[in-house]
Amino acid sequence: MSKFRELPFEATPAVRDTCLCLHAQRAARALARRFDEALRPLDLTNGQFSLLMALNRPLPPNLGSVANLLAMDRTTLTAALKVLQRRKLVKVSVDKEDHRGRLLAITSAGRSLLNRAFPIWQKTHAQIECRIARISPDSLRAALQALS
């Protein structure tokens, strides 16, 4: 039987200071809070804004393509859609070419809300880019894209 060996405390600050996953999660949470606060007057979260933007297309996309774009599993996306459906911002319909599939369409109310939310997103996004300008927002986006 192997003897339990305690992990030395020195490992804790090393992970705290160097873990890319931890730093990415912390940054993502901070960004999400900032956009949530900015969009709160419209009763919209940053996740809902991103979902509505993903549906802002000439033709309704299928559920799978939106899940892929947002890096969400289908179950999580379906739950997020239900909230927007109840608010009549999104319509989910059966795909006539594949009856098992679902097509997602932004409604006129959803488009109206998105039109009001977009300038708020632009302003908030510009403020964030100013805060990180010394590290090049384009380089950060490229690095994050490489990870996903």
C-alpha positions in Angstrom: 0.0 0.0 0.0 1.4 3.4 -1.0 1.9 6.0 1.7 0.0 9.3 1.2 2.4 12.1 0.4 1.3 15.6 1.0 1.7 18.2 -1.8 4.1 20.9 -0.6 2.6 24.3 0.0 5.1 25.8 -2.6 3.0 24.2 -5.3 0.0 26.4 -4.4 1.5 29.8 -5.2 3.2 28.4 -8.3 -0.1 27.3 -9.7 -1.8 30.6 -8.6 0.9 32.6 -10.3 1.4 30.6 -13.5 -1.8 28.6 -14.3 -3.1 29.8 -17.7 -6.5 28.1 -17.0 -6.9 29.9 -13.7 -5.9 33.3 -15.2 -8.2 32.8 -18.2 -11.1 31.8 -15.9 -10.6 34.8 -13.6 -10.4 37.2 -16.6 -13.5 35.7 -18.2 -15.5 36.1 -15.0 -14.3 39.7 -14.6 -15.2 40.5 -18.2 -18.6 38.8 -17.8 -19.4 40.8 -14.7 -18.4 44.0 -16.5 -20.6 43.3 -19.5 -23.5 42.0 -17.3 -23.4 45.3 -15.4 -23.4 47.4 -18.6 -26.3 45.4 -20.1 -28.3 45.2 -16.9 -30.5 48.3 -17.8 -31.8 46.2 -20.7 -32.4 43.2 -18.6 -29.8 41.3 -20.6 -26.8 39.3 -19.7 -23.5 39.2 -21.6 -24.4 35.5 -22.5 -27.8 36.5 -23.8 -26.2 39.3 -25.8 -23.7 36.9 -27.4 -26.5 34.4 -28.2 -28.6 37.1 -29.8 -25.6 38.3 -31.8 -25.0 34.7 -32.9 -28.5 34.7 -34.3 -28.2 38.0 -36.1 -27.9 36.4 -39.6 -29.8 36.6 -42.9 -31.0 32.9 -42.4 -31.8 31.1 -39.2 -28.9 28.9 -38.1 -29.3 25.4 -36.7 -28.8 24.7 -33.0 -25.6 22.8 -33.6 -23.9 25.6 -35.5 -24.8 28.1 -32.8 -23.6 25.7 -30.0 -20.3 25.3 -31.9 -19.9 29.1 -32.4 -20.5 29.8 -28.7 -18.5 26.8 -27.5 -21.6 25.5 -25.6 -23.0 22.1 -25.4 -26.5 21.7 -26.8 -28.1 21.2 -23.4 -26.7 24.5 -22.1 -27.7 26.3 -25.3 -31.2 24.9 -25.1 -31.6 26.1 -21.5 -30.3 29.6 -22.5 -32.7 29.7 -25.5 -35.7 29.0 -23.3 -35.2 32.2 -21.3 -35.0 34.2 -24.6 -38.1 32.3 -26.0 -40.1 33.2 -22.9 -39.2 36.9 -23.5 -40.2 36.4 -27.2 -36.7 37.4 -28.3 -36.0 34.1 -30.1 -38.1 31.6 -32.0 -37.1 28.0 -32.3 -38.7 26.0 -35.1 -38.3 22.5 -36.6 -35.9 22.3 -39.5 -38.0 21.3 -42.5 -35.1 19.6 -44.2 -34.2 17.6 -41.1 -37.1 17.2 -38.7 -34.8 16.2 -35.9 -33.0 19.6 -36.1 -34.0 23.0 -34.8 -33.6 26.4 -36.4 -33.1 29.5 -34.3 -34.4 32.9 -35.3 -34.2 36.2 -33.7 -37.6 37.9 -33.5 -38.3 41.5 -34.2 -38.4 42.2 -30.5 -35.0 40.5 -30.2 -33.6 42.6 -33.0 -34.9 45.7 -31.4 -33.3 44.8 -28.1 -30.0 43.9 -29.9 -30.1 47.3 -31.6 -30.3 49.0 -28.2 -27.7 46.7 -26.6 -25.1 47.0 -29.4 -24.0 50.6 -28.6 -23.7 49.6 -24.9 -21.5 46.7 -25.9 -19.4 48.9 -28.2 -18.8 51.4 -25.4 -17.9 48.8 -22.8 -15.7 46.9 -25.2 -13.8 50.1 -26.1 -13.2 50.9 -22.4 -11.8 47.4 -21.9 -9.6 47.6 -24.9 -8.2 50.9 -23.6 -7.3 49.2 -20.3 -5.3 46.5 -22.1 -4.0 48.6 -25.0 -0.3 48.2 -23.9 -0.6 44.4 -24.5 -2.3 44.7 -27.9 -5.9 43.5 -27.9 -5.3 41.9 -31.3 -2.5 39.7 -29.8 -4.7 38.7 -26.9 -7.5 37.8 -29.2 -5.1 35.7 -31.3 -3.7 33.9 -28.3 -7.2 33.1 -26.9 -8.3 31.9 -30.4 -5.2 29.6 -30.5 -6.4 28.1 -27.3 -9.9 27.5 -28.4 
